[in-house]
Amino acid sequence: MDPSKLSSSAHGQFYFFTIRKLIHILSGSSFIWVALKLDSSHYILGMFVALVLIMDLSRNFIPNWNRLFLKIFRFYLKPTELRGSLSGASSLWAGLYIVFLLFKEPIFILTAPVMVFADSLAGIIGKIIPLYTFPNSKSIGGSGI
Protein backbone atom coordinates (compact mmCIF):
# COMPACT_ATOMS: atom_id res chain seq x y z
CA MET A 1 0.00 0.00 0.00
CA ASP A 2 1.13 3.53 -0.77
CA PRO A 3 2.21 5.20 2.54
CA SER A 4 0.96 8.61 1.35
CA LYS A 5 -2.57 7.24 0.95
CA LEU A 6 -2.41 5.47 4.30
CA SER A 7 -1.11 8.56 6.11
CA SER A 8 -4.09 10.66 4.98
CA SER A 9 -6.62 8.37 6.65
CA ALA A 10 -7.40 8.42 10.38
CA HIS A 11 -6.29 4.78 10.62
CA GLY A 12 -3.06 5.60 8.80
CA GLN A 13 -2.31 8.56 11.04
CA PHE A 14 -2.78 6.40 14.14
CA TYR A 15 -0.61 3.68 12.56
CA PHE A 16 2.32 6.04 11.90
CA PHE A 17 1.85 7.68 15.31
CA THR A 18 2.03 4.28 17.01
CA ILE A 19 5.07 3.22 14.97
CA ARG A 20 6.75 6.51 15.94
CA LYS A 21 6.09 5.85 19.62
CA LEU A 22 7.32 2.26 19.37
CA ILE A 23 10.53 3.47 17.73
CA HIS A 24 10.84 5.97 20.59
CA ILE A 25 10.52 3.15 23.16
CA LEU A 26 12.86 0.74 21.36
CA SER A 27 15.59 3.28 20.64
CA GLY A 28 15.42 4.73 24.15
CA SER A 29 15.50 1.25 25.69
CA SER A 30 18.53 0.43 23.54
CA PHE A 31 20.26 3.58 24.80
CA ILE A 32 19.55 2.62 28.42
CA TRP A 33 20.80 -0.92 27.86
CA VAL A 34 24.07 0.27 26.25
CA ALA A 35 24.55 2.89 28.98
CA LEU A 36 24.22 0.34 31.76
CA LYS A 37 25.92 -2.70 30.19
CA LEU A 38 28.98 -1.49 28.28
CA ASP A 39 32.13 -0.27 30.02
CA SER A 40 33.01 2.38 27.46
CA SER A 41 29.41 3.46 26.92
CA HIS A 42 30.21 7.15 27.53
CA TYR A 43 32.35 7.19 24.38
CA ILE A 44 30.18 4.92 22.25
CA LEU A 45 26.98 6.78 23.06
CA GLY A 46 28.70 10.16 22.75
CA MET A 47 29.90 9.35 19.25
CA PHE A 48 26.51 7.98 18.26
CA VAL A 49 24.59 10.98 19.63
CA ALA A 50 27.02 13.37 17.91
CA LEU A 51 26.54 11.49 14.61
CA VAL A 52 22.73 11.55 14.94
CA LEU A 53 22.72 15.27 15.74
CA ILE A 54 25.05 16.07 12.84
CA MET A 55 22.92 14.01 10.43
CA ASP A 56 19.72 15.63 11.68
CA LEU A 57 21.00 19.22 11.67
CA SER A 58 22.87 18.90 8.37
CA ARG A 59 19.65 18.24 6.47
CA ASN A 60 18.92 21.97 6.90
CA PHE A 61 22.04 22.80 4.86
CA ILE A 62 22.40 19.92 2.38
CA PRO A 63 19.34 19.69 0.11
CA ASN A 64 20.20 16.24 -1.31
CA TRP A 65 20.61 14.83 2.19
CA ASN A 66 17.30 16.41 3.23
CA ARG A 67 15.52 14.79 0.27
CA LEU A 68 16.92 11.35 1.17
CA PHE A 69 16.15 11.84 4.87
CA LEU A 70 12.56 12.82 4.11
CA LYS A 71 12.17 9.98 1.62
CA ILE A 72 13.04 7.52 4.40
CA PHE A 73 11.46 9.16 7.47
CA ARG A 74 8.71 11.50 6.21
CA PHE A 75 5.79 9.46 7.56
CA TYR A 76 7.30 9.24 11.05
CA LEU A 77 8.05 12.95 11.45
CA LYS A 78 5.86 15.64 12.98
CA PRO A 79 5.00 18.62 10.74
CA THR A 80 7.53 20.84 12.56
CA GLU A 81 10.25 18.22 12.03
CA LEU A 82 9.49 18.17 8.30
CA ARG A 83 10.32 21.87 8.17
CA GLY A 84 13.80 21.35 9.57
CA SER A 85 13.57 21.42 13.35
CA LEU A 86 15.44 18.78 15.32
CA SER A 87 13.69 15.41 15.19
CA GLY A 88 12.23 13.82 18.29
CA ALA A 89 14.72 10.96 18.06
CA SER A 90 17.66 13.35 18.15
CA SER A 91 16.16 15.23 21.09
CA LEU A 92 15.50 12.01 22.99
CA TRP A 93 19.02 10.66 22.53
CA ALA A 94 20.66 14.00 23.33
CA GLY A 95 18.53 14.35 26.47
CA LEU A 96 19.30 10.82 27.61
CA TYR A 97 23.01 11.39 27.01
CA ILE A 98 23.04 14.62 29.02
CA VAL A 99 21.30 12.90 31.96
CA PHE A 100 23.71 9.96 31.62
CA LEU A 101 26.73 12.28 31.76
CA LEU A 102 25.58 14.66 34.49
CA PHE A 103 24.04 12.34 37.04
CA LYS A 104 25.10 9.21 38.87
CA GLU A 105 23.75 5.85 37.77
CA PRO A 106 20.85 5.60 40.28
CA ILE A 107 19.44 8.92 39.03
CA PHE A 108 19.86 7.82 35.41
CA ILE A 109 18.13 4.51 36.18
CA LEU A 110 15.16 6.39 37.65
CA THR A 111 14.80 9.14 35.05
CA ALA A 112 15.70 7.49 31.75
CA PRO A 113 12.75 5.05 31.70
CA VAL A 114 10.39 7.94 32.43
CA MET A 115 11.84 9.86 29.46
CA VAL A 116 11.48 6.80 27.25
CA PHE A 117 8.19 5.23 28.32
CA ALA A 118 6.01 7.94 29.87
CA ASP A 119 5.71 10.19 26.81
CA SER A 120 5.10 7.30 24.42
CA LEU A 121 2.53 5.51 26.54
CA ALA A 122 0.73 8.74 27.42
CA GLY A 123 0.52 9.60 23.73
CA ILE A 124 -0.87 6.22 22.77
CA ILE A 125 -3.38 6.25 25.64
CA GLY A 126 -4.34 9.82 24.72
CA LYS A 127 -5.11 8.66 21.17
CA ILE A 128 -7.14 5.65 22.33
CA ILE A 129 -8.99 7.40 25.17
CA PRO A 130 -9.08 11.14 24.36
CA LEU A 131 -10.38 12.61 27.63
CA TYR A 132 -9.86 16.27 26.78
CA THR A 133 -7.92 17.86 23.94
CA PHE A 134 -6.36 21.29 24.23
CA PRO A 135 -6.15 23.67 21.23
CA ASN A 136 -2.50 22.69 20.56
CA SER A 137 -3.62 19.05 20.04
CA LYS A 138 -2.25 17.93 23.39
CA SER A 139 -4.54 15.93 25.60
CA ILE A 140 -4.68 15.05 29.26
CA GLY A 141 -3.61 11.53 28.27
CA GLY A 142 -0.70 12.64 26.08
CA SER A 143 0.26 14.15 22.79
CA GLY A 144 -2.29 14.01 20.03
CA ILE A 145 0.25 14.72 17.29
C-alpha positions in Angstrom: 0.0 0.0 0.0 1.1 3.5 -0.8 2.2 5.2 2.5 1.0 8.6 1.4 -2.6 7.2 0.9 -2.4 5.5 4.3 -1.1 8.6 6.1 -4.1 10.7 5.0 -6.6 8.4 6.7 -7.4 8.4 10.4 -6.3 4.8 10.6 -3.1 5.6 8.8 -2.3 8.6 11.0 -2.8 6.4 14.1 -0.6 3.7 12.6 2.3 6.0 11.9 1.8 7.7 15.3 2.0 4.3 17.0 5.1 3.2 15.0 6.8 6.5 15.9 6.1 5.9 19.6 7.3 2.3 19.4 10.5 3.5 17.7 10.8 6.0 20.6 10.5 3.2 23.2 12.9 0.7 21.4 15.6 3.3 20.6 15.4 4.7 24.2 15.5 1.3 25.7 18.5 0.4 23.5 20.3 3.6 24.8 19.6 2.6 28.4 20.8 -0.9 27.9 24.1 0.3 26.3 24.6 2.9 29.0 24.2 0.3 31.8 25.9 -2.7 30.2 29.0 -1.5 28.3 32.1 -0.3 30.0 33.0 2.4 27.5 29.4 3.5 26.9 30.2 7.2 27.5 32.4 7.2 24.4 30.2 4.9 22.3 27.0 6.8 23.1 28.7 10.2 22.8 29.9 9.4 19.2 26.5 8.0 18.3 24.6 11.0 19.6 27.0 13.4 17.9 26.5 11.5 14.6 22.7 11.6 14.9 22.7 15.3 15.7 25.1 16.1 12.8 22.9 14.0 10.4 19.7 15.6 11.7 21.0 19.2 11.7 22.9 18.9 8.4 19.7 18.2 6.5 18.9 22.0 6.9 22.0 22.8 4.9 22.4 19.9 2.4 19.3 19.7 0.1 20.2 16.2 -1.3 20.6 14.8 2.2 17.3 16.4 3.2 15.5 14.8 0.3 16.9 11.4 1.2 16.2 11.8 4.9 12.6 12.8 4.1 12.2 10.0 1.6 13.0 7.5 4.4 11.5 9.2 7.5 8.7 11.5 6.2 5.8 9.5 7.6 7.3 9.2 11.0 8.0 12.9 11.5 5.9 15.6 13.0 5.0 18.6 10.7 7.5 20.8 12.6 10.2 18.2 12.0 9.5 18.2 8.3 10.3 21.9 8.2 13.8 21.4 9.6 13.6 21.4 13.4 15.4 18.8 15.3 13.7 15.4 15.2 12.2 13.8 18.3 14.7 11.0 18.1 17.7 13.4 18.1 16.2 15.2 21.1 15.5 12.0 23.0 19.0 10.7 22.5 20.7 14.0 23.3 18.5 14.4 26.5 19.3 10.8 27.6 23.0 11.4 27.0 23.0 14.6 29.0 21.3 12.9 32.0 23.7 10.0 31.6 26.7 12.3 31.8 25.6 14.7 34.5 24.0 12.3 37.0 25.1 9.2 38.9 23.8 5.8 37.8 20.8 5.6 40.3 19.4 8.9 39.0 19.9 7.8 35.4 18.1 4.5 36.2 15.2 6.4 37.7 14.8 9.1 35.1 15.7 7.5 31.7 12.8 5.1 31.7 10.4 7.9 32.4 11.8 9.9 29.5 11.5 6.8 27.2 8.2 5.2 28.3 6.0 7.9 29.9 5.7 10.2 26.8 5.1 7.3 24.4 2.5 5.5 26.5 0.7 8.7 27.4 0.5 9.6 23.7 -0.9 6.2 22.8 -3.4 6.3 25.6 -4.3 9.8 24.7 -5.1 8.7 21.2 -7.1 5.6 22.3 -9.0 7.4 25.2 -9.1 11.1 24.4 -10.4 12.6 27.6 -9.9 16.3 26.8 -7.9 17.9 23.9 -6.4 21.3 24.2 -6.2 23.7 21.2 -2.5 22.7 20.6 -3.6 19.0 20.0 -2.2 17.9 23.4 -4.5 15.9 25.6 -4.7 15.0 29.3 -3.6 11.5 28.3 -0.7 12.6 26.1 0.3 14.2 22.8 -2.3 14.0 20.0 0.2 14.7 17.3 
